[in-house]
Amino acid sequence: MLRRFWMLFFGARERNDYVVQYVKFAWALIFGRGTYIRQRWGNVPDAKVHKDVAIFVHYDKQGRVHGYILQYIKALQDAGRAVIFITNSPKFPDEERRKLNGLCEPVLWRKNKGYDFGAYADGMKLLGDLSAYNSITLCNDSAYGPLFPLDTVYQAMDPAIADMWGLTDSWDSAHHMQSYFLVFHQAVLRNAAFQKRWHNYIHVPSKSWVIRKHEIGLSSDMRKAGLRTRAVFPYRVLLADFFDHIGDASILQDKSLLPSTRKFLKRIFEHAEHGVPLNVTHFFWDRLITEFQYPFIKKEILQSNPSALPSLYLWEKLIRGVSDYDTDLITRHLEFTMRGRFM
């Protein structure tokens, strides 16, 4: 009841109202320093044996580990990563945990506090000396895939080029790597400020705080420390590809365009004209997959289509045209979770 009251009066203001965020931060200084791990199974990966680790964060209301999750984790394993599985689910039945046998070690069940970064922090604390590892990947279940082997992505994330990598970047608020798939190499893992960030992590119960201080702030802090950050599929490249592919705004006069497609293209042209950033994983999702072999499609696109993308019903045909990924894994999850709409 208290949470509902707070969100009713303050939730909509929170992103731009730093007073609300700092009130929650002050609260967290007292109550948010501990761990929220409920239960743990298995051992921490030995850095002498497993030099490359992935921390995978999961959430499902019923604690179910769907098939697409297992496929994702298997792909991380195939790419040479030892996987730590962390679920923020309110429930975690034994039969669901057993699906992970042989794929993940350890498995952590925690309270859903601090969102994905709270879970990432608990995973980092569990690893202890971060500098003992060659690389650490942070990833979550917000995307279906990988549609292509992750080896190609990891090869592109060359430590000689950058120290911290994301798949995609964003210019929203400030330039940063999007946090659904991040890779840190040795130069970052040895950095004292980076280690302190995780080992002294405070679980602030504010999504806006987490976005500002961690998703956005992490990239900024790494650059301030003299470390190099880069995206495999950068915004500027994808925007340039859009104009190469579509041409100029005269296409909007094409009478054969469906109204929804015309409205969508107009939005991109207007955003580009005014320098307003777009979410590339939404607006360029199809070109990312077909032309750049981007390995994922974001779940929210198919579940709720918040960016009003046209022709999403073609997603399965598009993926099957370029990938051997089992799209039934996506379909089964959508059948299980979607209510009131058909993508």
C-alpha positions as CSV (number, residue, x, y, z in Angstrom):
1,M,0.0,0.0,0.0
2,L,2.8,2.4,0.9
3,R,4.5,1.7,-2.5
4,R,1.3,2.3,-4.4
5,F,0.9,5.6,-2.6
6,W,4.4,6.7,-3.4
7,M,4.2,5.7,-7.1
8,L,0.8,7.5,-7.4
9,F,2.2,10.8,-6.2
10,F,5.9,10.6,-7.1
11,G,6.5,7.8,-9.6
12,A,5.8,9.9,-12.7
13,R,8.1,12.7,-11.5
14,E,11.0,10.6,-10.5
15,R,13.1,10.5,-13.6
16,N,13.5,14.3,-13.7
17,D,13.0,15.0,-10.0
18,Y,16.3,14.4,-8.4
19,V,14.9,15.2,-4.9
20,V,12.8,12.0,-5.1
21,Q,15.8,10.0,-6.2
22,Y,18.0,11.4,-3.4
23,V,15.4,10.7,-0.8
24,K,15.4,7.1,-1.9
25,F,19.2,7.2,-1.9
26,A,19.3,8.4,1.7
27,W,17.0,5.6,2.7
28,A,19.3,3.1,0.9
29,L,22.4,4.4,2.7
30,I,20.8,2.9,5.8
31,F,19.0,-0.1,4.5
32,G,20.5,-0.9,1.1
33,R,24.0,-2.0,1.7
34,G,23.4,-5.7,2.3
35,T,22.8,-8.6,-0.1
36,Y,19.3,-9.6,-1.2
37,I,20.3,-13.2,-2.0
38,R,17.7,-15.7,-0.7
39,Q,19.4,-18.9,-1.6
40,R,22.4,-20.1,-3.5
41,W,23.3,-23.4,-5.2
42,G,26.7,-24.3,-6.6
43,N,30.2,-22.9,-6.5
44,V,31.8,-19.7,-7.7
45,P,33.7,-20.2,-11.0
46,D,37.4,-20.7,-10.3
47,A,39.3,-17.9,-12.1
48,K,42.2,-20.2,-12.8
49,V,39.9,-22.5,-14.8
50,H,37.2,-20.2,-16.0
51,K,38.8,-16.9,-17.1
52,D,35.7,-15.6,-18.9
53,V,32.5,-15.3,-16.9
54,A,28.9,-14.2,-17.8
55,I,26.4,-13.0,-15.1
56,F,22.9,-13.7,-16.5
57,V,19.9,-12.0,-14.8
58,H,16.4,-13.5,-15.1
59,Y,12.9,-12.5,-14.0
60,D,9.6,-14.3,-14.3
61,K,6.6,-13.9,-12.2
62,Q,6.2,-17.6,-11.7
63,G,10.0,-18.3,-11.7
64,R,9.8,-20.2,-14.9
65,V,12.9,-20.8,-16.9
66,H,11.6,-20.8,-20.5
67,G,13.2,-22.5,-23.4
68,Y,14.6,-19.4,-24.9
69,I,16.5,-18.7,-21.6
70,L,18.1,-22.2,-21.8
71,Q,19.1,-21.6,-25.4
72,Y,20.7,-18.2,-24.5
73,I,22.7,-19.7,-21.7
74,K,23.8,-22.6,-23.9
75,A,25.1,-20.1,-26.4
76,L,27.1,-18.3,-23.8
77,Q,28.6,-21.6,-22.8
78,D,29.4,-22.4,-26.4
79,A,31.2,-19.0,-26.6
80,G,33.5,-20.1,-23.7
81,R,31.7,-18.4,-20.8
82,A,31.1,-19.9,-17.4
83,V,27.6,-18.7,-16.5
84,I,26.3,-17.4,-13.1
85,F,22.5,-17.4,-13.2
86,I,20.7,-14.9,-11.0
87,T,16.9,-14.8,-10.8
88,N,14.9,-11.9,-9.3
89,S,11.7,-13.9,-9.5
90,P,9.3,-13.9,-6.5
91,K,9.1,-17.7,-6.8
92,F,11.7,-20.2,-7.9
93,P,10.4,-23.8,-7.9
94,D,12.8,-26.7,-7.6
95,E,11.7,-28.1,-11.0
96,E,12.7,-24.8,-12.7
97,R,16.1,-24.7,-11.0
98,R,16.8,-28.2,-12.1
99,K,16.5,-27.1,-15.7
100,L,19.8,-25.3,-15.2
101,N,21.8,-28.3,-14.1
102,G,24.9,-28.6,-16.1
103,L,24.5,-25.1,-17.6
104,C,25.1,-22.7,-14.7
105,E,27.1,-22.6,-11.6
106,P,26.3,-21.0,-9.3
107,V,22.6,-20.3,-9.3
108,L,21.4,-17.5,-7.1
109,W,17.8,-16.6,-6.1
110,R,17.4,-13.1,-4.8
111,K,14.8,-10.6,-3.9
112,N,13.9,-8.2,-6.7
113,K,15.7,-5.2,-5.3
114,G,17.8,-2.8,-7.4
115,Y,16.5,-4.1,-10.7
116,D,19.1,-5.8,-13.0
117,F,22.0,-3.7,-11.7
118,G,21.3,-4.9,-8.2
119,A,21.5,-8.5,-9.4
120,Y,24.7,-7.7,-11.4
121,A,26.2,-6.2,-8.2
122,D,25.4,-9.3,-6.2
123,G,27.0,-11.4,-8.9
124,M,30.1,-9.2,-9.0
125,K,30.4,-9.4,-5.2
126,L,30.2,-13.1,-5.4
127,L,33.1,-13.2,-7.8
128,G,35.4,-11.4,-5.3
129,D,38.6,-10.3,-7.0
130,L,37.4,-9.2,-10.4
131,S,40.9,-8.7,-11.7
132,A,41.5,-12.4,-11.5
133,Y,39.2,-12.9,-14.6
134,N,40.0,-12.2,-18.2
135,S,36.5,-10.8,-19.0
136,I,33.1,-10.5,-17.4
137,T,29.8,-10.3,-19.4
138,L,26.7,-8.8,-17.9
139,C,23.5,-9.9,-19.7
140,N,19.8,-10.4,-19.0
141,D,16.6,-12.0,-20.4
142,S,15.3,-8.9,-22.0
143,A,16.1,-10.2,-25.5
144,Y,15.4,-13.3,-27.5
145,G,18.4,-15.1,-29.1
146,P,21.2,-15.2,-29.9
147,L,20.1,-15.5,-33.5
148,F,23.8,-16.0,-34.5
149,P,26.7,-17.5,-32.6
150,L,28.1,-15.2,-30.0
151,D,31.7,-16.1,-30.9
152,T,31.5,-13.5,-33.7
153,V,30.4,-10.8,-31.2
154,Y,33.1,-11.6,-28.7
155,Q,35.7,-11.5,-31.5
156,A,34.5,-8.0,-32.4
157,M,34.8,-6.9,-28.8
158,D,38.6,-6.7,-29.1
159,P,40.3,-5.5,-25.9
160,A,42.9,-3.8,-28.1
161,I,40.2,-1.5,-29.4
162,A,38.1,-0.9,-26.3
163,D,38.1,-1.9,-22.6
164,M,34.3,-1.9,-22.1
165,W,31.9,-3.0,-24.9
166,G,28.2,-3.0,-25.4
167,L,26.3,-4.4,-28.3
168,T,24.5,-1.1,-28.9
169,D,24.8,2.4,-27.6
170,S,22.4,5.2,-26.7
171,W,22.6,9.0,-26.7
172,D,19.5,9.4,-24.5
173,S,20.5,11.8,-21.6
174,A,24.2,11.0,-22.2
175,H,26.1,8.6,-24.4
176,H,26.3,5.1,-22.9
177,M,26.4,1.5,-23.7
178,Q,23.0,-0.2,-23.3
179,S,23.1,-2.5,-20.3
180,Y,21.4,-5.7,-21.6
181,F,24.8,-7.0,-22.8
182,L,28.0,-5.5,-21.5
183,V,31.6,-6.9,-21.6
184,F,34.4,-5.7,-19.5
185,H,38.0,-6.6,-20.3
186,Q,41.1,-6.7,-18.0
187,A,41.8,-3.0,-18.1
188,V,38.3,-2.3,-16.6
189,L,38.4,-5.3,-14.2
190,R,41.7,-4.0,-12.7
191,N,40.4,-0.5,-12.3
192,A,40.0,0.5,-8.6
193,A,36.9,2.7,-9.2
194,F,35.2,-0.1,-11.1
195,Q,35.8,-2.6,-8.4
196,K,34.6,-0.2,-5.7
197,R,31.4,0.5,-7.7
198,W,30.4,-3.1,-7.3
199,H,31.8,-4.1,-3.9
200,N,30.3,-1.0,-2.2
201,Y,27.1,-1.1,-4.2
202,I,24.0,0.4,-2.6
203,H,20.6,-0.9,-3.6
204,V,18.6,2.3,-4.2
205,P,14.9,1.4,-4.8
206,S,14.6,3.8,-7.7
207,K,14.6,2.8,-11.4
208,S,15.5,6.3,-12.4
209,W,18.5,6.3,-10.1
210,V,19.7,3.0,-11.4
211,I,19.4,4.3,-15.0
212,R,21.1,7.6,-14.3
213,K,23.9,6.4,-11.9
214,H,24.6,3.0,-13.3
215,E,23.4,2.3,-16.9
216,I,24.3,5.8,-18.0
217,G,26.8,6.6,-15.3
218,L,28.9,3.5,-15.8
219,S,30.0,4.4,-19.3
220,S,30.7,8.0,-18.3
221,D,32.7,7.0,-15.2
222,M,34.8,4.5,-17.3
223,R,35.6,7.2,-19.8
224,K,36.6,9.6,-17.0
225,A,38.9,6.9,-15.7
226,G,40.7,6.9,-19.1
227,L,39.1,3.7,-20.3
228,R,37.8,3.1,-23.7
229,T,34.1,2.3,-24.4
230,R,32.6,1.2,-27.7
231,A,29.5,-0.5,-29.2
232,V,29.7,-3.3,-31.7
233,F,26.6,-1.8,-33.5
234,P,26.9,2.0,-32.9
235,Y,24.0,4.4,-33.3
236,R,25.8,6.6,-35.9
237,V,26.4,3.6,-38.2
238,L,22.8,2.4,-38.0
239,L,21.4,5.9,-38.6
240,A,23.7,6.2,-41.7
241,D,22.5,2.8,-42.9
242,F,18.9,4.0,-42.6
243,F,19.5,6.9,-44.9
244,D,21.6,4.8,-47.4
245,H,18.8,2.3,-47.5
246,I,15.7,4.6,-47.5
247,G,17.1,7.8,-49.1
248,D,15.7,11.2,-48.2
249,A,12.4,12.4,-46.9
250,S,10.9,12.4,-50.4
251,I,9.9,8.8,-49.8
252,L,7.1,10.1,-47.6
253,Q,5.3,11.2,-50.8
254,D,5.1,7.6,-52.0
255,K,1.4,6.9,-52.1
256,S,1.9,3.2,-51.9
257,L,3.2,3.5,-48.3
258,L,0.8,2.3,-45.6
259,P,-0.1,5.2,-43.2
260,S,1.6,3.4,-40.3
261,T,4.8,3.0,-42.3
262,R,4.7,6.7,-43.5
263,K,4.2,7.8,-39.9
264,F,7.0,5.6,-38.7
265,L,9.5,6.9,-41.3
266,K,8.5,10.5,-40.7
267,R,9.3,10.0,-37.0
268,I,12.8,8.8,-37.8
269,F,13.4,11.7,-40.2
270,E,12.2,14.2,-37.7
271,H,14.3,12.8,-34.9
272,A,17.4,12.8,-37.1
273,E,16.6,16.4,-38.2
274,H,16.4,17.7,-34.6
275,G,19.2,15.5,-33.2
276,V,16.8,13.5,-31.0
277,P,18.2,10.0,-30.3
278,L,16.3,6.8,-31.1
279,N,16.5,3.4,-29.6
280,V,18.3,1.5,-32.3
281,T,17.2,-1.9,-30.9
282,H,13.6,-0.8,-31.7
283,F,13.7,1.5,-34.8
284,F,16.3,-0.5,-36.7
285,W,15.6,-4.0,-35.4
286,D,15.1,-5.5,-38.8
287,R,18.2,-4.0,-40.5
288,L,20.2,-4.9,-37.4
289,I,19.3,-8.6,-37.9
290,T,19.3,-8.9,-41.7
291,E,22.3,-6.7,-42.6
292,F,24.5,-6.6,-39.5
293,Q,23.9,-10.0,-37.9
294,Y,22.9,-8.5,-34.6
295,P,22.2,-11.5,-32.4
296,F,19.0,-10.5,-30.6
297,I,15.5,-9.1,-30.9
298,K,14.3,-7.3,-27.8
299,K,11.3,-9.0,-26.0
300,E,9.4,-5.7,-25.5
301,I,9.2,-5.2,-29.3
302,L,7.1,-8.3,-29.7
303,Q,5.3,-8.2,-26.4
304,S,4.1,-4.6,-26.4
305,N,5.7,-2.7,-29.4
306,P,6.1,0.5,-27.4
307,S,7.6,2.3,-30.4
308,A,4.7,1.5,-32.7
309,L,6.9,-0.3,-35.2
310,P,5.1,-1.3,-38.4
311,S,4.9,-4.8,-40.0
312,L,6.1,-6.6,-36.9
313,Y,4.0,-9.6,-37.9
314,L,6.9,-10.4,-40.3
315,W,9.4,-11.0,-37.5
316,E,9.5,-14.8,-37.8
317,K,9.8,-14.8,-41.5
318,L,12.6,-12.3,-41.3
319,I,14.6,-14.2,-38.7
320,R,14.1,-17.5,-40.5
321,G,15.5,-16.0,-43.6
322,V,18.9,-15.3,-42.1
323,S,19.2,-17.5,-39.1
324,D,18.7,-21.1,-38.0
325,Y,17.5,-20.0,-34.6
326,D,14.5,-22.0,-33.4
327,T,11.8,-19.3,-33.6
328,D,9.4,-21.7,-31.8
329,L,11.2,-20.8,-28.6
330,I,10.0,-17.2,-29.1
331,T,6.5,-18.2,-30.1
332,R,6.0,-20.4,-27.1
333,H,7.1,-17.7,-24.7
334,L,4.8,-15.2,-26.4
335,E,1.9,-17.6,-26.2
336,F,2.6,-18.0,-22.5
337,T,3.0,-14.3,-21.6
338,M,1.0,-12.1,-24.0
339,R,-2.4,-10.8,-23.2
340,G,-4.9,-8.9,-25.4
341,R,-2.8,-8.3,-28.6
342,F,-1.2,-10.2,-31.4
343,M,2.1,-8.8,-32.7
